């Protein structure tokens, strides 16, 4: 783990929250695009909404001492938290 000084844990926590926020964007965009179709897929929309809800819950419940989860979020290339 990279040491960023005495506030390393809090910096990593804040960056993880930012990544979670950014990871919402593809789902929001996909919902918008799907709703523009003449026959939108409700199953796909529900899937995206469910993913958004899960991300929101993780953002709301993430704590500074959730080090393993924070590291997962910060791990580049992790498909669970991919940000374009």
Buried (B, 14 or more C-beta within 10 A) or exposed (E): EEEEEEEEBEEBBEBBBEBBEBBBEBBEEBBEEBEEEEEEEEEBBEBBEEBBEEBEEBBEEBEEEBEEBBEEBBEEEEEEBEBE
